[in-house]
Amino acid sequence: MKKFTFMVAALLCAAAAILTSCSDNDDPNGGGSNNGQTAALLDYSAENADNWHNYSVQVARLLANDATRLNEAWTVSYNGGAAFADIFRNHSGNGYTSPLNCIEEMIDGCADIANEVGTAKIGDPYDLYKAGRTEEALYAVESWYSWHSREDYTNNIYSIRNTYYGSLDGTVATASMASKVAAENPALDTDVRARIDAAAKAILAIPQPFRNNIDSSEASAAMTACAELDQVLSNDLKAFFENLDSTHTSALSAIVTNYVDAVVLPTYSSLKERNAALLNAVQYLSANRTDAAFEAACQAWLSAREPWEKSEAFLFGPVDALGLDPNMDSWPLDQDAIVNHLKSGVFTDLDWSDSDSDDTIEAVQNIRGFHTLEFLLFKDGKPRVVR
């Protein structure tokens, strides 16, 4: 989630009325106006159901398409050439000239997401709240419609673990950064593992939901844990690999190959499969408008989101160059724009092309992706209900 600009929706509320850190419902204060209610308070109803489902299906379809594009860029062809997996494995283009280049990219990706979780995903809401900008703080919390923020952030840390361990199940692969560091510098390996574990535990220690506990001591502790993880990755781990001599080249190459085959490719394959399942669930909901179908669609959303969050340590290559990160995961949202789009009944204009202006592209990305669908499926951490 590289895009993190504070585009606060036009929800004109009295921030002083926010209880504790935030309120228990999707509007912090119950004020503002959008036909008599804030965008965040808009409910699913018989009157808007057709538009609601048409919009949901279109957003789910775009998510499935983007997940497929990302998977194919790594496995089939990237920009009309070789698959990005081959480019990265063979360090044969895109600026990669050695296995060390690739490992530096891997470490940078891990450090970037550790920093982002601590300073942006947790830190920005925390700082805004401490500055008295309580409404902005609330709307800066990612995944707050579903109350899934802590789990998202923890999965971001697991994306670091998976990259370092060279696996998806918490075991340490033979050809992995962890194995190489353990063999050459056991103290450093112990430190990296401990800091990964500490960051994940600190995030999950934040009282649920995070949006109601923005200024908690646990949130502060989680920021510190993420900063310590970033530091050991950026400084110590990166220096370790950069200081290895040429006799280690073969081992580094094996690490890169295993990383592609055992971490990146299965993660993106899962992302493709689960977003296809999410589209099916949303289409089923459109045809069978029941509380049970809403619940099933919400479960499909949570399942589809997991591999995305576990891929955020490798937001380089196609996901960046093709604009797929903001396509799928822009946050914060323009909630009023989503509601206006919902009311328009026109849902064929959610895509963009390279010829569009940056402003046009950003405006479209702000009303599609995981979080727009989250808004349409969840309310107050629960599936929406049929009325």
Secondary structure in CASP SS format (residue, H / E / C, confidence):
PFRMAT SS
TARGET T0000
AUTHOR 0000-0000-0000
METHOD secondary structure of the structure
MODEL  1
M C 1.00
K C 1.00
K C 1.00
F C 1.00
T C 1.00
F C 1.00
M C 1.00
V C 1.00
A C 1.00
A C 1.00
L C 1.00
L C 1.00
C C 1.00
A C 1.00
A H 1.00
A H 1.00
A H 1.00
I C 1.00
L C 1.00
T C 1.00
S C 1.00
C C 1.00
S C 1.00
D C 1.00
N C 1.00
D C 1.00
D C 1.00
P C 1.00
N C 1.00
G C 1.00
G C 1.00
G C 1.00
S C 1.00
N C 1.00
N C 1.00
G C 1.00
Q C 1.00
T C 1.00
A H 1.00
A H 1.00
L H 1.00
L C 1.00
D C 1.00
Y C 1.00
S C 1.00
A C 1.00
E C 1.00
N C 1.00
A H 1.00
D H 1.00
N H 1.00
W H 1.00
H H 1.00
N H 1.00
Y H 1.00
S H 1.00
V H 1.00
Q H 1.00
V H 1.00
A H 1.00
R H 1.00
L H 1.00
L H 1.00
A H 1.00
N H 1.00
D H 1.00
A H 1.00
T H 1.00
R H 1.00
L H 1.00
N H 1.00
E H 1.00
A H 1.00
W H 1.00
T H 1.00
V C 1.00
S C 1.00
Y C 1.00
N C 1.00
G C 1.00
G C 1.00
A C 1.00
A C 1.00
F H 1.00
A H 1.00
D H 1.00
I H 1.00
F H 1.00
R H 1.00
N C 1.00
H C 1.00
S C 1.00
G E 1.00
N C 1.00
G C 1.00
Y E 1.00
T C 1.00
S C 1.00
P H 1.00
L H 1.00
N H 1.00
C H 1.00
I H 1.00
E H 1.00
E H 1.00
M H 1.00
I H 1.00
D H 1.00
G H 1.00
C H 1.00
A H 1.00
D H 1.00
I H 1.00
A H 1.00
N H 1.00
E H 1.00
V H 1.00
G H 1.00
T H 1.00
A H 1.00
K H 1.00
I H 1.00
G H 1.00
D H 1.00
P H 1.00
Y H 1.00
D H 1.00
L H 1.00
Y H 1.00
K H 1.00
A C 1.00
G C 1.00
R C 1.00
T H 1.00
E H 1.00
E H 1.00
A H 1.00
L H 1.00
Y H 1.00
A C 1.00
V C 1.00
E C 1.00
S C 1.00
W C 1.00
Y C 1.00
S C 1.00
W C 1.00
H C 1.00
S H 1.00
R H 1.00
E H 1.00
D H 1.00
Y H 1.00
T H 1.00
N H 1.00
N H 1.00
I H 1.00
Y H 1.00
S H 1.00
I H 1.00
R H 1.00
N H 1.00
T H 1.00
Y H 1.00
Y H 1.00
G C 1.00
S C 1.00
L C 1.00
D C 1.00
G C 1.00
T C 1.00
V C 1.00
A C 1.00
T C 1.00
A C 1.00
S C 1.00
M H 1.00
A H 1.00
S H 1.00
K H 1.00
V H 1.00
A H 1.00
A H 1.00
E H 1.00
N C 1.00
P H 1.00
A H 1.00
L H 1.00
D H 1.00
T H 1.00
D H 1.00
V H 1.00
R H 1.00
A H 1.00
R H 1.00
I H 1.00
D H 1.00
A H 1.00
A H 1.00
A H 1.00
K H 1.00
A H 1.00
I H 1.00
L H 1.00
A C 1.00
I C 1.00
P C 1.00
Q C 1.00
P C 1.00
F H 1.00
R H 1.00
N H 1.00
N C 1.00
I C 1.00
D C 1.00
S C 1.00
S H 1.00
E H 1.00
A H 1.00
S H 1.00
A H 1.00
A H 1.00
M H 1.00
T H 1.00
A H 1.00
C H 1.00
A H 1.00
E H 1.00
L H 1.00
D H 1.00
Q H 1.00
V H 1.00
L H 1.00
S H 1.00
N H 1.00
D H 1.00
L H 1.00
K H 1.00
A H 1.00
F H 1.00
F H 1.00
E H 1.00
N C 1.00
L C 1.00
D C 1.00
S H 1.00
T H 1.00
H H 1.00
T H 1.00
S H 1.00
A H 1.00
L H 1.00
S H 1.00
A H 1.00
I H 1.00
V H 1.00
T H 1.00
N H 1.00
Y H 1.00
V H 1.00
D H 1.00
A H 1.00
V H 1.00
V H 1.00
L H 1.00
P H 1.00
T H 1.00
Y H 1.00
S H 1.00
S H 1.00
L H 1.00
K H 1.00
E H 1.00
R H 1.00
N H 1.00
A H 1.00
A H 1.00
L H 1.00
L H 1.00
N H 1.00
A H 1.00
V H 1.00
Q H 1.00
Y H 1.00
L H 1.00
S H 1.00
A H 1.00
N C 1.00
R C 1.00
T C 1.00
D H 1.00
A H 1.00
A H 1.00
F H 1.00
E H 1.00
A H 1.00
A H 1.00
C H 1.00
Q H 1.00
A H 1.00
W H 1.00
L H 1.00
S H 1.00
A H 1.00
R H 1.00
E H 1.00
P H 1.00
W H 1.00
E H 1.00
K C 1.00
S C 1.00
E H 1.00
A H 1.00
F H 1.00
L C 1.00
F C 1.00
G C 1.00
P H 1.00
V H 1.00
D H 1.00
A H 1.00
L C 1.00
G C 1.00
L H 1.00
D H 1.00
P H 1.00
N H 1.00
M H 1.00
D H 1.00
S C 1.00
W C 1.00
P C 1.00
L C 1.00
D C 1.00
Q H 1.00
D H 1.00
A H 1.00
I H 1.00
V H 1.00
N H 1.00
H H 1.00
L H 1.00
K H 1.00
S H 1.00
G C 1.00
V C 1.00
F C 1.00
T C 1.00
D C 1.00
L C 1.00
D C 1.00
W C 1.00
S C 1.00
D C 1.00
S C 1.00
D C 1.00
S C 1.00
D H 1.00
D H 1.00
T H 1.00
I H 1.00
E H 1.00
A H 1.00
V H 1.00
Q H 1.00
N C 1.00
I C 1.00
R C 1.00
G C 1.00
F H 1.00
H H 1.00
T H 1.00
L H 1.00
E H 1.00
F H 1.00
L H 1.00
L H 1.00
F E 1.00
K E 1.00
D C 1.00
G C 1.00
K E 1.00
P E 1.00
R C 1.00
V C 1.00
V C 1.00
R C 1.00
END
